[in-house]
Amino acid sequence: MTRRELLALALGCIPLRAQPAERPEYLSLADARHVLESFAGELPTGLDRAPDTASWLKWETARDQEIRSRLKRGDADSIVNLVLFGTSFTTRPRLTAKQTETAEDDSEAAGRLILARIQDFARAVFNPGRNERLQFAGAWLKEYGIDPSDPAADKRIVVVLLENIRRVLGEQRAYNRAIDAAKQAGDSGSLFVARSSLYRDRGLSLDTSFRPNYAIERSLAEIKSAGLLRQIRRAAVIGPGLDFTDKRSGYDFYPIQTLQPFALVDSLRRLRLTEAFGPTVEIVDLSARVRDHVRDALAQARKGSAYTVQVPLDQDTRWLPETTGYWRRFGSEIGTSAQALSPPPGVEVRTRAVRIGPDVVKLLRGADLNVVLQHLPLAEDRKLDLMIATNVMVYYEPFEQALALQNIAGMLRPGGMLLSNNALPEVKGVPMRPVGGTSVAYSEDPDDGDHVLWYKRA
Ligand SMILES: C[S@@+](CC[C@H](N)C(=O)[O-])C[C@H]1O[C@@H](n2cnc3c(N)ncnc32)[C@H](O)[C@@H]1O
């Protein structure tokens, strides 16, 4: 153990390695009681109003499997994004947001571009080389019974991709219509509530970018000013996600990466909300891809290797200066500037890279946990000061969100806080209450921002 680690240990900043990791537990019927009572009239089909312990556990395990099975559709959505926006397998332009909105309305140019991209993709996936995204796509195609290394497979690849692209674009338009309808019908509060469960039926996607981390940093600064949090020794990120390829601020010219756990340590240190070596960060995610990624980063860190993140800033977005300021300072408290990878010609993006030292990576630890149904049974002295969940709760209906809040309450110390950019239901008996919020605009686009709510554990 290094001198730094010994000191951190003495300060209580890192857990003893020998300490066994807690195993996730399902929410007990007793702890779910208030949520079941509050949602008595609108429980999901298959769940009794007054279940006994056995039937409750049976429902939870079945629901757990159903939720986890949504990851497959999320994988398909990631591959659709790669086909539409990736640049590692084609020199054709990325689709624009406008083109994805009009493609089904017979925009010929968009249709031709999509088809050409699919054909380039089918050729590339035949021989993926060391491209990890194409390797992932190859494994995904095999699950459809298509062997991408078979030269005769290209027609089937085109069909599968077209089907999925149609589905994703159709879903996207339905979400846009739902938002427009909510805008017409109500005030900004009810729009926020409508947005907060928008993806309740969607595949569980892993997408991430630097944006929500800026909203979290702003929220933490305000929470500190309000005197609600002083020192964070133990934190958790629920669903940090992976930056795979996205139409907004996500690209495939750099290795797949995670950002949020590092962004959180960076912000807490910048705001002097944690000691010099802290905090520990529990990574709570039901995705094996996320957990494996963190596990590999940890294994590398134990061998002394750093973790380098690339932080892209789209050039076609009219960013507000505060967002650009955050982009520029991202990582300054946890690493050193590194040589950024160059985007391919024609890709309008500025890049920065940050080399994060192994001491910071070793603050992370991962748990396989479905926060809707499970929690870590932490001893009182190991309970968390802070949990963050951005773009996670939006995948659930209010009943499931309320169960998640109960699980979160069980992992937080009294006075600990959850930050979420979704509105979550208040349930009598669940000891989590909203105590404030922070609105952050990212760019001049009035729809491009986040509202982060602060929930306090009573
Ligand atoms: C869209 S990503 C959001 C990533 C990041 N938080 C952000 O805001 O950019 C959703 C993440 O939440 C995870 N997730 C979804 N449902 C979850 C659940 N019930 N329990 C734990 N993790 C979940 C996914 O696996 C993924 O890592």
PDBQT file of the ligand as one rigid body, heavy atoms in Angstrom, charges set to zero:
ROOT
HETATM    1  C1  LIG A 501     -28.792   6.397 -20.537  1.00  0.00    +0.000 C 
HETATM    2  S1  LIG A 501     -27.563   5.809 -19.436  1.00  0.00    +0.000 S 
HETATM    3  C2  LIG A 501     -27.219   7.272 -18.502  1.00  0.00    +0.000 C 
HETATM    4  C3  LIG A 501     -25.745   7.454 -18.284  1.00  0.00    +0.000 C 
HETATM    5  C4  LIG A 501     -25.351   8.648 -17.431  1.00  0.00    +0.000 C 
HETATM    6  N1  LIG A 501     -25.941   8.559 -16.117  1.00  0.00    +0.000 N 
HETATM    7  C5  LIG A 501     -25.732   9.947 -18.098  1.00  0.00    +0.000 C 
HETATM    8  O1  LIG A 501     -26.600  10.661 -17.604  1.00  0.00    +0.000 OA
HETATM    9  O2  LIG A 501     -25.155  10.272 -19.129  1.00  0.00    +0.000 OA
HETATM   10  C6  LIG A 501     -28.519   4.797 -18.302  1.00  0.00    +0.000 C 
HETATM   11  C7  LIG A 501     -27.632   3.975 -17.366  1.00  0.00    +0.000 C 
HETATM   12  O3  LIG A 501     -28.439   3.510 -16.297  1.00  0.00    +0.000 OA
HETATM   13  C8  LIG A 501     -28.274   2.109 -16.139  1.00  0.00    +0.000 C 
HETATM   14  N2  LIG A 501     -29.544   1.595 -15.579  1.00  0.00    +0.000 N 
HETATM   15  C9  LIG A 501     -30.768   1.608 -16.152  1.00  0.00    +0.000 A 
HETATM   16  N3  LIG A 501     -31.672   1.087 -15.329  1.00  0.00    +0.000 NA
HETATM   17  C10 LIG A 501     -31.028   0.742 -14.193  1.00  0.00    +0.000 A 
HETATM   18  C11 LIG A 501     -31.448   0.125 -12.984  1.00  0.00    +0.000 A 
HETATM   19  N4  LIG A 501     -32.721  -0.235 -12.782  1.00  0.00    +0.000 N 
HETATM   20  N5  LIG A 501     -30.527  -0.100 -12.035  1.00  0.00    +0.000 NA
HETATM   21  C12 LIG A 501     -29.222   0.245 -12.239  1.00  0.00    +0.000 A 
HETATM   22  N6  LIG A 501     -28.780   0.812 -13.368  1.00  0.00    +0.000 NA
HETATM   23  C13 LIG A 501     -29.665   1.065 -14.342  1.00  0.00    +0.000 A 
HETATM   24  C14 LIG A 501     -27.931   1.633 -17.541  1.00  0.00    +0.000 C 
HETATM   25  O4  LIG A 501     -27.336   0.359 -17.551  1.00  0.00    +0.000 OA
HETATM   26  C15 LIG A 501     -27.003   2.759 -17.996  1.00  0.00    +0.000 C 
HETATM   27  O5  LIG A 501     -25.712   2.573 -17.493  1.00  0.00    +0.000 OA
ENDROOT
TORSDOF 0
